[in-house]
């Protein structure tokens, strides 16, 4: 059973949640996006940097190839009969060998028919050409030498690129094995990038010319050692950025844990203690300095806990009041029944039975009012609010009381409302009618025969002010607030005892407060009582 409460906790208006307007959401996004953005930017930067390095190396090799091709064309090409130009293999081999050594590249020279005329990896001897294979420097004794070799291998390593064609050496080396050499024999410069285990091979081919006549193709090849070392340095830089981002993320995560997880944990622990604890010794932590969702949550939990304790107090007081109010007529009924059992006089027995009947009716009325009061909270929380025209409601009530004659004193009911203003409020019409009927009935019970009961309403700022006035004796000044207490009853002396339960004004106050309004009583200067109800106007009214 829902018990009415005299406490009306303030309604907190929460702003509509928008993701980007939340400080907490922006903080979480900033923390989680720092590291991925840095890493993605670093990956894009490395890929572009690698392409730039390769293009730069190819441009340098092209310059070197043009210089060597020019030297070979001037010094190793001889003119034969009929003006035919021919490469001199011996001179070309010496020139290629000397020019390739300081540049640390490999140079191949192919003649006009595609045969290999010179190779910087070969030496001329009396026994023929000797092929030279470059070997890594010998490792010295000790772990430092091995560490140096390992470091060299790490810094020059590059992952294999499946999009590149593999680099292959041929025992019978000819121009057709190298597409760039064939392009050079056709008079065009050409470049190529190939992959091999642990690195790249960059190749540039340029035509060897004499008097604008192509007499051969010069192919300059270099490994991607410089490119690999530059990329390794970029990876080291990205790793440093990653470590810094990771450190920042961890630090900010601890900060977020302190600003979010720890307060939420404290709130959850406090809520658990309130749930399983006894008494009011457990308090909800308050974070007044926070202006985010955590602060709103702590304030909402604190207000909710206080509202629960207030509701429990109200339930205890209500139960005590109900027990007290029901005990009186029950005691009277029991006493009358016990007395009637001992009496033999029929007249006295009829009087006692009349007392019992009155007490039973009083109990029935009391239980009915208590049941109605207990349902109000649940009904107000479930029912949908609708626009209610106060002016039309007052005029309808006044017509009902005039036409039905619910009172026996010949009272004059008068209503005064604006002519062209419906005075619209938002609420439950049936409950607002109940409030006004309680006030009108209370005024009628205290009005003298032929008295006037005035109903009036008008705008007062953003509210509607409703007044019910009578010509009765008024209310004692020290009882202006007590009359709204539960089971308070101070009725006219002419009224039969037990006619009212004392819950009417208490229920009216509860309904008005649930509609966001106020109700109070005051005495009129010219005599009589005045009950005032103030309700907020509808927004579009």
C-alpha positions as CSV (number, residue, x, y, z in Angstrom):
1,X,0.0,0.0,0.0
2,X,1.3,3.4,-0.9
3,X,1.3,5.8,2.0
4,X,0.9,9.6,1.3
5,X,3.9,11.7,2.3
6,X,3.8,15.3,3.4
7,X,7.3,15.8,2.1
8,X,7.6,17.0,-1.5
9,X,11.2,16.4,-2.7
10,X,12.4,19.1,-5.2
11,X,12.3,18.0,-8.8
12,X,15.7,18.2,-10.4
13,X,15.7,19.2,-14.0
14,X,18.4,17.3,-15.9
15,X,19.6,18.7,-19.2
16,X,19.0,16.6,-22.3
17,X,22.0,14.4,-22.7
18,X,24.1,15.2,-25.8
19,X,27.4,13.2,-26.3
20,X,29.6,16.1,-27.2
21,X,28.2,18.4,-24.5
22,X,29.1,16.1,-21.7
23,X,32.5,16.9,-20.0
24,X,32.9,13.3,-19.0
25,X,32.4,12.1,-22.6
26,X,34.9,14.6,-24.0
27,X,37.4,13.5,-21.3
28,X,37.1,9.8,-22.2
29,X,37.3,10.5,-25.9
30,X,40.4,12.6,-25.5
31,X,42.1,9.9,-23.5
32,X,41.2,7.0,-25.8
33,X,42.0,8.7,-29.1
34,X,45.4,10.1,-28.3
35,X,47.4,6.9,-28.8
36,X,45.5,5.6,-31.9
37,X,45.7,8.9,-33.7
38,X,49.5,9.2,-33.0
39,X,50.1,5.6,-34.2
40,X,48.0,5.9,-37.3
41,X,49.7,9.2,-38.2
42,X,53.1,7.6,-37.6
43,X,52.3,4.7,-39.9
44,X,51.2,7.0,-42.7
45,X,54.3,9.1,-42.2
46,X,56.6,6.1,-42.4
47,X,55.1,4.8,-45.6
48,X,55.4,8.2,-47.4
49,X,58.9,8.7,-46.0
50,X,59.9,5.3,-47.4
51,X,58.7,6.2,-50.9
52,X,60.5,9.5,-50.7
53,X,63.7,7.8,-49.7
54,X,63.5,5.4,-52.5
55,X,62.8,8.2,-55.0
56,X,65.8,10.2,-53.6
57,X,68.1,7.2,-53.9
58,X,67.0,6.5,-57.5
59,X,67.6,10.2,-58.4
60,X,71.1,10.0,-57.0
61,X,71.8,6.7,-58.8
62,X,70.5,8.3,-62.0
63,X,73.0,11.1,-61.7
64,X,75.8,8.7,-61.0
65,X,74.8,6.5,-64.0
66,X,74.7,9.5,-66.3
67,X,78.2,10.6,-65.2
68,X,79.6,7.1,-65.7
69,X,77.9,6.6,-69.0
70,X,79.3,9.9,-70.2
71,X,82.8,8.9,-69.2
72,X,82.5,5.5,-70.8
73,X,81.1,7.1,-74.0
74,X,84.1,9.4,-74.3
75,X,86.9,7.1,-73.2
76,X,85.9,3.5,-74.0
77,X,84.2,3.8,-77.4
78,X,86.3,3.6,-80.5
79,X,85.3,4.4,-84.1
80,X,85.7,1.5,-86.6
81,X,85.6,1.5,-90.3
82,X,82.7,3.0,-92.1
83,X,82.0,5.2,-88.9
84,X,80.8,2.2,-86.9
85,X,81.2,2.8,-83.1
86,X,82.2,0.0,-80.8
87,X,82.8,-0.4,-77.1
88,X,86.3,-1.3,-75.9
89,X,85.7,-4.0,-73.2
90,X,89.1,-3.7,-71.6
91,X,88.9,0.1,-71.2
92,X,85.3,-0.1,-70.2
93,X,86.0,-2.7,-67.5
94,X,88.8,-0.6,-66.0
95,X,86.7,2.6,-66.0
96,X,83.6,0.8,-64.5
97,X,85.7,-0.8,-61.8
98,X,87.4,2.5,-60.8
99,X,84.2,4.5,-60.8
100,X,82.0,2.0,-58.9
101,X,84.3,1.5,-56.0
102,X,84.1,4.9,-54.3
103,X,80.3,5.1,-54.9
104,X,79.8,1.6,-53.4
105,X,77.5,0.5,-56.2
106,X,77.6,-2.2,-58.8
107,X,77.8,-1.2,-62.4
108,X,77.1,-3.4,-65.4
109,X,77.8,-2.4,-69.0
110,X,76.0,-4.1,-71.9
111,X,77.0,-3.7,-75.5
112,X,74.6,-2.8,-78.3
113,X,73.5,-6.4,-78.8
114,X,72.8,-7.0,-75.1
115,X,76.0,-8.9,-74.2
116,X,77.8,-8.1,-70.9
117,X,80.8,-5.9,-71.8
118,X,81.9,-4.9,-68.2
119,X,81.0,-5.6,-64.6
120,X,82.4,-3.7,-61.6
121,X,82.4,-7.0,-59.6
122,X,85.0,-8.5,-62.1
123,X,88.8,-8.1,-62.2
124,X,91.0,-8.5,-65.3
125,X,93.8,-11.0,-65.0
126,X,96.0,-13.1,-67.2
127,X,93.7,-16.0,-66.5
128,X,90.5,-14.2,-67.3
129,X,88.0,-12.2,-65.4
130,X,87.6,-12.8,-61.6
131,X,84.2,-12.2,-60.0
132,X,84.3,-10.3,-56.7
133,X,81.8,-11.0,-54.0
134,X,81.6,-8.5,-51.2
135,X,81.6,-10.0,-47.8
136,X,80.7,-8.5,-44.4
137,X,83.6,-7.4,-42.3
138,X,85.0,-10.2,-40.1
139,X,83.7,-10.3,-36.6
140,X,86.4,-9.6,-34.0
141,X,86.7,-11.5,-30.8
142,X,84.3,-10.8,-27.9
143,X,80.6,-10.0,-27.5
144,X,80.9,-6.5,-28.7
145,X,81.8,-7.6,-32.3
146,X,78.8,-9.9,-32.4
147,X,76.6,-7.2,-31.0
148,X,77.8,-4.8,-33.7
149,X,77.0,-7.3,-36.4
150,X,73.6,-7.9,-34.9
151,X,72.9,-4.2,-34.7
152,X,74.0,-3.8,-38.3
153,X,71.6,-6.5,-39.4
154,X,68.8,-5.0,-37.4
155,X,69.3,-1.5,-38.7
156,X,69.5,-2.6,-42.3
157,X,66.7,-5.1,-42.3
158,X,63.5,-4.4,-44.3
159,X,60.4,-6.5,-44.5
160,X,59.8,-8.2,-47.8
161,X,57.4,-6.3,-50.1
162,X,55.2,-8.8,-52.0
163,X,54.4,-6.2,-54.6
164,X,58.0,-6.1,-55.8
165,X,59.6,-8.6,-58.1
166,X,62.5,-10.6,-56.6
167,X,66.1,-9.8,-57.5
168,X,67.9,-12.7,-59.2
169,X,71.5,-13.0,-60.3
170,X,72.3,-14.8,-63.6
171,X,75.4,-16.8,-64.5
172,X,75.1,-15.7,-68.1
173,X,74.2,-12.1,-67.5
174,X,72.6,-10.4,-70.5
175,X,70.6,-7.3,-71.1
176,X,67.3,-9.1,-71.6
177,X,67.5,-10.2,-67.9
178,X,67.0,-6.6,-66.9
179,X,64.0,-4.7,-68.4
180,X,65.6,-1.4,-67.5
181,X,68.7,-2.3,-69.6
182,X,66.5,-3.1,-72.6
183,X,64.8,0.3,-72.2
184,X,68.3,2.0,-72.0
185,X,69.4,0.2,-75.3
186,X,66.3,1.7,-76.8
187,X,67.5,5.2,-75.8
188,X,65.4,5.7,-72.6
189,X,66.3,6.1,-69.0
190,X,64.7,3.5,-66.7
191,X,64.6,2.6,-63.0
192,X,63.5,-0.5,-61.1
193,X,63.1,-1.5,-57.5
194,X,63.4,-5.2,-56.5
195,X,63.3,-7.1,-53.3
196,X,65.7,-9.6,-51.8
197,X,66.2,-11.2,-48.5
198,X,66.4,-8.5,-45.9
199,X,66.4,-5.5,-48.2
200,X,65.9,-3.8,-51.5
201,X,67.9,-3.5,-54.7
202,X,67.6,-0.2,-56.6
203,X,68.5,-0.2,-60.2
204,X,69.0,2.6,-62.8
205,X,69.8,2.1,-66.5
206,X,70.9,4.9,-68.9
207,X,72.0,4.6,-72.5
208,X,75.7,5.0,-73.4
209,X,76.0,7.3,-76.4
210,X,78.6,8.7,-78.7
211,X,77.6,11.2,-81.3
212,X,73.9,10.6,-80.3
213,X,74.4,6.9,-81.2
214,X,73.5,4.3,-78.6
215,X,76.4,2.0,-78.2
216,X,75.4,0.3,-74.9
217,X,73.4,0.3,-71.7
218,X,74.8,1.2,-68.3
219,X,73.0,-0.4,-65.3
220,X,73.9,1.0,-61.8
221,X,72.6,-1.0,-58.9
222,X,72.7,-0.3,-55.1
223,X,71.3,-2.1,-52.1
224,X,68.6,-0.3,-50.0
225,X,71.0,0.0,-47.0
226,X,70.6,3.7,-46.7
227,X,66.8,3.5,-47.1
228,X,66.7,0.7,-44.5
229,X,68.7,2.7,-42.0
230,X,66.5,5.8,-42.5
231,X,63.4,3.7,-42.1
232,X,64.8,2.1,-39.0
233,X,65.4,5.6,-37.5
234,X,61.8,6.5,-38.3
235,X,60.6,3.3,-36.6
236,X,62.6,4.2,-33.6
237,X,61.0,7.6,-33.6
238,X,57.5,6.0,-33.9
239,X,58.4,3.7,-31.1
240,X,59.4,6.6,-28.9
241,X,56.1,8.3,-29.8
242,X,54.3,5.1,-28.9
243,X,56.0,4.8,-25.6
244,X,55.2,8.4,-24.8
245,X,51.6,7.9,-25.9
246,X,51.3,4.7,-23.9
247,X,52.8,6.4,-20.8
248,X,50.4,9.3,-21.2
249,X,47.5,6.9,-21.7
250,X,48.3,4.9,-18.6
251,X,48.7,8.1,-16.6
252,X,45.4,9.5,-17.8
253,X,43.8,6.1,-17.2
254,X,44.8,6.2,-13.6
255,X,43.6,9.8,-13.5
256,X,40.2,8.8,-15.0
257,X,40.1,5.9,-12.5
258,X,40.5,8.4,-9.7
259,X,37.9,10.8,-11.1
260,X,35.3,8.2,-12.2
261,X,35.8,4.7,-10.9
262,X,36.7,5.6,-7.3
263,X,33.8,8.0,-6.7
264,X,31.4,5.5,-8.3
265,X,32.8,2.8,-6.1
266,X,32.3,5.0,-3.0
267,X,28.7,5.7,-4.1
268,X,28.0,2.0,-4.7
269,X,29.5,1.0,-1.4
270,X,27.5,3.7,0.4
271,X,24.3,2.6,-1.3
272,X,25.0,-1.0,-0.3
273,X,25.6,0.0,3.3
274,X,22.3,2.0,3.3
275,X,20.5,-1.0,1.9
276,X,21.8,-3.5,4.4
277,X,22.5,-1.2,7.3
278,X,20.3,-0.1,10.2
279,X,19.5,3.5,11.2
280,X,20.8,6.6,9.4
281,X,24.4,6.4,10.2
282,X,25.4,5.6,6.6
283,X,25.6,8.7,4.4
284,X,25.9,9.1,0.7
285,X,29.2,10.8,-0.3
286,X,28.7,14.2,-1.7
287,X,30.9,15.8,-4.4
288,X,29.8,19.4,-4.5
289,X,32.8,20.6,-6.5
290,X,32.0,18.3,-9.5
291,X,30.0,19.7,-12.3
292,X,29.7,16.5,-14.3
293,X,27.6,13.3,-14.3
294,X,29.3,12.0,-11.2
295,X,28.3,15.1,-9.2
296,X,24.7,14.8,-10.5
297,X,24.7,11.1,-9.6
298,X,25.9,11.8,-6.0
299,X,23.4,14.5,-5.5
300,X,20.6,12.4,-7.0
301,X,21.5,9.5,-4.7
302,X,21.7,11.7,-1.7
303,X,18.3,13.3,-2.4
304,X,16.8,9.8,-3.1
305,X,18.1,8.5,0.2
306,X,16.8,11.4,2.1
307,X,13.4,11.1,0.3
308,X,13.3,7.4,1.3
309,X,14.1,8.1,4.9
310,X,11.4,10.9,4.9
311,X,8.9,8.4,3.3
312,X,9.7,5.8,6.0
313,X,9.2,8.4,8.7
314,X,5.9,9.5,7.1
315,X,4.8,5.8,6.9
316,X,5.6,5.4,10.6
317,X,3.7,8.5,11.5
318,X,0.8,7.6,9.2
319,X,0.6,4.1,10.7
320,X,0.6,5.6,14.2
321,X,-2.1,8.1,13.3
322,X,-4.3,5.5,11.6
323,X,-4.0,3.2,14.6
324,X,-4.9,6.0,16.9
325,X,-7.9,7.2,14.8
326,X,-9.2,3.6,14.4
327,X,-8.7,2.7,18.0
328,X,-11.1,5.4,19.3
329,X,-14.3,4.1,17.5
330,X,-13.3,0.5,18.1
331,X,-13.0,1.2,21.8
332,X,-16.3,2.9,21.7
333,X,-17.9,0.0,19.9
334,X,-16.4,-2.6,22.3
335,X,-17.6,-0.6,25.3
336,X,-21.1,-0.2,23.9
337,X,-21.3,-3.9,23.0
338,X,-20.1,-5.0,26.5
339,X,-22.6,-2.6,28.1
340,X,-25.5,-3.7,26.0
341,X,-24.9,-7.3,26.9
342,X,-25.5,-6.5,30.6
343,X,-28.5,-4.3,30.1
344,X,-32.1,-5.5,30.1
345,X,-33.8,-2.1,29.3
346,X,-34.7,-2.2,25.6
347,X,-34.6,1.6,25.4
348,X,-31.0,1.8,26.6
349,X,-30.0,-1.1,24.3
350,X,-31.4,0.8,21.3
351,X,-29.3,3.9,22.3
352,X,-26.2,1.7,22.6
353,X,-26.9,0.1,19.2
354,X,-27.3,3.6,17.7
355,X,-23.9,4.5,19.1
356,X,-22.5,1.3,17.6
357,X,-24.0,2.2,14.3
358,X,-22.5,5.7,14.3
359,X,-19.1,4.3,15.2
360,X,-19.3,1.7,12.4
361,X,-20.2,4.4,10.0
362,X,-17.4,6.5,11.3
363,X,-15.0,3.6,10.8
364,X,-16.3,3.0,7.3
365,X,-15.8,6.7,6.4
366,X,-12.4,6.7,8.0
367,X,-11.2,3.5,6.2
368,X,-12.6,4.9,2.9
369,X,-10.7,8.2,3.3
370,X,-7.5,6.3,4.3
371,X,-7.8,4.1,1.3
372,X,-8.3,7.1,-1.0
373,X,-5.3,8.9,0.6
374,X,-3.1,5.8,0.2
375,X,-3.9,5.6,-3.6
376,X,-3.2,9.2,-4.4
377,X,0.6,8.8,-4.6
378,X,0.4,5.8,-6.9
379,X,-2.3,7.5,-9.1
380,X,-0.4,10.8,-9.4
381,X,2.8,8.9,-10.4
382,X,1.0,6.9,-13.1
383,X,-1.6,9.2,-14.6
384,X,-0.8,11.4,-17.6
385,X,-1.1,15.1,-17.1
386,X,-3.4,17.0,-19.4
387,X,-4.4,20.6,-19.9
388,X,-7.1,21.7,-17.5
389,X,-9.1,24.9,-17.9
390,X,-9.5,26.3,-14.3
391,X,-12.1,28.9,-15.3
392,X,-14.5,26.4,-16.8
393,X,-13.9,24.0,-13.9
394,X,-14.9,26.6,-11.3
395,X,-18.0,27.6,-13.3
396,X,-19.1,24.0,-13.6
397,X,-18.6,23.3,-9.9
398,X,-20.6,26.5,-9.0
399,X,-23.5,25.4,-11.3
400,X,-23.5,21.9,-9.8
401,X,-23.7,23.3,-6.2
402,X,-26.4,25.8,-7.2
403,X,-28.6,23.2,-9.1
404,X,-28.2,20.2,-6.8
405,X,-28.5,22.1,-3.5
406,X,-26.0,19.8,-1.7
407,X,-26.2,22.0,1.4
408,X,-29.3,22.8,3.4
409,X,-28.4,26.4,4.4
410,X,-29.4,28.2,1.3
411,X,-25.9,29.3,0.5
412,X,-25.2,31.6,-2.4
413,X,-22.4,30.4,-4.7
414,X,-20.6,33.0,-6.7
415,X,-17.8,32.7,-9.2
416,X,-15.5,35.3,-10.6
417,X,-13.0,34.4,-13.5
418,X,-11.6,36.4,-16.5
419,X,-13.9,36.6,-19.4
420,X,-11.5,35.6,-22.2
421,X,-8.8,33.6,-20.3
422,X,-9.4,29.9,-19.7
423,X,-6.5,29.8,-17.1
424,X,-5.0,26.5,-18.4
425,X,-2.9,24.4,-16.1
426,X,-1.4,21.0,-16.6
427,X,-2.6,18.2,-14.2
428,X,-5.1,15.6,-13.4
429,X,-8.6,17.1,-13.7
430,X,-10.3,14.6,-11.4
431,X,-7.9,15.3,-8.5
432,X,-8.0,19.1,-9.0
433,X,-11.8,18.8,-8.8
434,X,-11.4,16.8,-5.6
435,X,-9.3,19.6,-4.1
436,X,-11.9,22.3,-4.9
437,X,-14.8,20.1,-3.7
438,X,-13.0,19.6,-0.4
439,X,-12.4,23.4,0.0
440,X,-16.0,24.2,-1.0
441,X,-17.4,21.6,1.3
442,X,-15.3,22.8,4.2
443,X,-16.5,26.4,3.5
444,X,-20.1,25.3,3.3
445,X,-19.9,23.5,6.7
446,X,-18.7,26.7,8.5
447,X,-20.9,29.2,6.6
448,X,-24.0,30.5,8.3
449,X,-27.4,30.0,6.6
450,X,-27.7,32.3,3.6
451,X,-24.0,32.9,3.5
452,X,-21.9,33.6,0.4
453,X,-19.2,31.2,-0.9
454,X,-17.0,33.0,-3.5
455,X,-14.9,31.1,-6.0
456,X,-12.4,33.2,-8.0
457,X,-9.3,32.7,-10.1
458,X,-6.9,34.9,-12.1
459,X,-3.4,35.1,-13.5
460,X,-0.6,36.0,-11.1
461,X,2.7,36.0,-13.0
462,X,3.3,32.5,-14.4
463,X,0.7,31.0,-12.0
464,X,-3.0,30.7,-11.5
465,X,-4.3,31.9,-8.2
466,X,-7.6,30.2,-7.0
467,X,-9.5,31.4,-3.9
468,X,-12.4,29.9,-2.0
469,X,-13.9,32.3,0.6
470,X,-16.7,31.9,3.1
471,X,-18.6,34.1,5.7
472,X,-17.9,31.7,8.5
473,X,-16.2,32.4,11.9
474,X,-12.7,32.1,10.4
475,X,-9.8,30.0,11.6
476,X,-7.7,30.5,14.8
477,X,-4.4,32.1,13.9
478,X,-2.5,29.3,15.6
479,X,-4.3,26.7,13.5
480,X,-3.8,28.1,10.0
481,X,-1.1,25.5,9.3
482,X,-2.3,22.7,11.6
483,X,-5.6,22.3,9.7
484,X,-3.6,20.6,6.9
485,X,-2.3,17.9,9.2
486,X,-3.7,14.4,8.9
487,X,-6.7,13.6,11.0
488,X,-6.9,17.1,12.3
489,X,-10.6,17.9,12.8
490,X,-12.2,21.0,14.2
491,X,-15.8,21.1,13.1
492,X,-18.7,23.3,13.9
493,X,-20.6,22.5,17.2
494,X,-23.8,21.9,15.2
495,X,-22.2,19.1,13.1
496,X,-22.6,15.5,14.2
497,X,-19.4,14.0,15.6
498,X,-17.5,11.7,13.3
499,X,-19.0,13.1,10.1
500,X,-15.5,14.0,8.8
501,X,-12.3,12.0,9.1
502,X,-9.9,14.9,9.1
503,X,-8.1,13.8,5.9
504,X,-9.7,16.2,3.4
505,X,-7.4,19.1,3.7
506,X,-4.4,16.9,4.1
507,X,-5.3,15.1,0.8
508,X,-5.9,18.5,-0.9
509,X,-2.4,19.7,0.1
510,X,-0.8,16.5,-1.1
511,X,-2.6,16.8,-4.5
512,X,-1.6,20.5,-4.9
513,X,2.0,19.8,-4.1
514,X,2.1,16.9,-6.6
515,X,1.0,19.4,-9.2
516,X,3.9,21.8,-8.3
517,X,1.7,24.3,-6.5
518,X,1.0,25.6,-3.0
519,X,-2.0,25.8,-0.7
520,X,-2.6,27.8,2.4
521,X,-5.4,29.3,4.6
522,X,-5.8,32.8,5.8
523,X,-8.5,34.9,7.5
524,X,-10.4,37.6,5.6
525,X,-10.3,41.1,7.1
526,X,-14.1,41.4,7.0
527,X,-14.5,38.0,8.5
528,X,-14.6,34.5,7.3
529,X,-11.8,32.2,5.9
530,X,-10.0,32.1,2.6
531,X,-8.3,29.1,1.1
532,X,-5.7,29.9,-1.6
533,X,-4.4,27.5,-4.2
534,X,-1.6,28.6,-6.6
535,X,-0.8,26.3,-9.6
536,X,1.8,26.9,-12.4
537,X,0.3,27.9,-15.7
538,X,0.8,25.7,-18.8
539,X,3.8,26.7,-20.9
540,X,1.7,27.6,-24.0
541,X,-1.1,29.2,-22.0
